[in-house]
Amino acid sequence: MTPCFRAGLPCAAFALFVVLSSLWLPLPSHASLVCQPSGARPVLKLQRPTQPALACDLQALESLPARDIVTTLPQALGIAGKSQWRGVSLRQLVERMGGNERHQIELTALNDYAVRIPWSDLLQYDPVLAYRRNHQPIGVRDKGPLILIYPFDQHPQLQKQDYVNRTIWQVNVLSVR
Amino acid sequence: MSSPSDKPLSPAAQAARLPRHQRGTYWLLALVLAMVVATSVALWWTLRQAQSLAQPFQKSDLWYVSSVHSELGRVALLARKVKALEAPEEELRERLEVLYSTLDMAGASQRIGARLRQDLAQPALDLEELGRHVKRWSSRMASAPPERAGLSDDIIAHTDALLQSTRKAVVAVHLFSSQDTDLVRQELHDHFMLLSAVLGGLLIGTALLIRKLLQEARAAQALSQQLAQANRQLEMRVASRTREIDENRALLGFILDSSPSDVALADVESGFVHFINNQMVERLGLQWPPMKLFLPELLHDPATSRQLMDALEKYGQVDGMEALIGTRNPRWSSLSARLIEVDGRLAHLLWGFDISTHKQLESQLRELATRDSLTGLLNRRAFLERGTALLDHCRRHAKPCTVLMIDIDHFKRINDRYGHQTGDDSLRACATSIAGALREADILGRLGGEEFAALLPHSSTESAHLVAERIRDAISQLQILSIASEPLRITVSIGMAEMAHRDAGIETILAWADQALYRAKATGRNKVLAYERSTPSPDTTETLP
């Protein structure tokens, strides 16, 4: 959203492109279109309203439109240095699952750590459920394979414990209720 | 808080109070400076604190240790399930990875605080031992199947003891971090107490300042009230003084206006009239008081004016100078003048007293003193005076001059016969006739009784003889009626004497003329005879007693 304040015409063109491409894209509510199972070991369980749970593997997630965030994480997270994080926009993923602002979004980690992400975060910061750090897949040892990344560098107001807490790693369940 | 500024202070009391007042100000100034320093330090410290609080910092030691404990528990449980073939080996691998990442072997030094490592040696050692085991299990899990065959048993064998030591570590870390938090709390408490002290000082200082300001304001108000009161009193006094002065001035004006004297006060240079009374305005023949008045122009005669101004310049005052004032209708006035200073400029003060009546009386008196009251001719004294002057004149200019001595014949008889009234009438008629026969320059006087004398300048005996004859003729022609209306004839005898060059004195010439008259009387009257110098001595000795 932010870059759109600067450029007038290119921004409008970009918006038009997004709208047109979204028309061309498959309908979101269709379950099989959220992630195509490829037989590999699933890394993310999707729990959706009024629908059976889905298991996604990394390949399926990588086939979804990717979004990059380049940022340094707060010191408390223990991941030093500026990195490029690539992943799925959590908002797109939730929308593909048929979720909207009326639903509660909850992420759970392998160690049962769980956080609730407010819808406003998705609108304001559009965090990414990252699967690659500096083009490399992230192992479980390194807090992978999925980690929710907020664009800390772009938004100074994110320097709060709230967002440190919401930066959840080793995510294995996305629940939309 | 007892403020002495509530009631107005006398100047002396204020002077005595000033040093204390100033001392108070210095104390307050010092306090304010101290407050400024304290506040600056507090501000600097607060800003530094705020800077360190800009980033979130999490004391996650307890979470770390308890996570490790719970993950270890899950691994132990899973190992038992794998051994009983109730769970896939893959799951155990994942759990081990999670435990590995939870232990955070790579960045262990960052995860466990330096103080924790220092203060809690045993738990740190226990965790390091656990780390070594997990590393071993992970590498066994990653290797080929024969290697990892007894892995579950290995895990089960160690986990009970490890779980117990980890549990102890959790408790120790909990105690430690709660103590640590309390230390932070105490530190914060101290800091806030310090900050409170500074703020309290600030509050007290502000209160003192406000009190000071209020005091000053009250003092200023009292002072301004005093000032206003003093001002009012002063105004009242000035007003009353002004009224007194006005009254005095009005009184003075009234006195001067009603004074019979003429008064004027005018600037020397500009002629501005400071004061002029009605009397003076009237005297000058004006309807309104003039705007400008110059003293020299006031006098009728320029010579007198100059004299007055000279005297004024020389002595600064002139008293009782008689002069004609006014230009159109000049009148005699006795003038007194002063050169005085009015508003720093020279001014002329003029007092005039009208002496026209005096002058008139004076001239009348003079007239009375010189004239014969019956005939209006010069009396003897006046005749002698003027005659002397005329004689001198003639002598200076070497001109002849002749004296006629005229005497009415038998006048005693007229008096006796017709009465004094007729005698007087006759005298008057004669006087008129004689005067009519004379020239303008001649002088005529009645020397006494029925005797007249005339002095004819620039006339020799010859030319005077003609005049004498004309006189004798004119008188003989006179038609005079007595009271009883009887006509009477009058004749005169005339003696003449001419002034000789060497001769001196009117008296002598008159005596000579008298001798000639005596001869005329003696030789038959009604005739004119001249004094004869050849026979002076016997005649003179005979005629003069």
Interface residues (C-beta under 8 A of the other chain):
Chain A: R41 P74 Q75 A76 G78 L110 N111 G139 V140 R141 D142 K143 Q159 K160 Q161 V164 Q170
Chain B: A54 Q55 P56 F57 Q58 S60 S67 S70 E71 E90 E94 E97 V98 Y100 S101 T102 D104 G107 Q110 R111
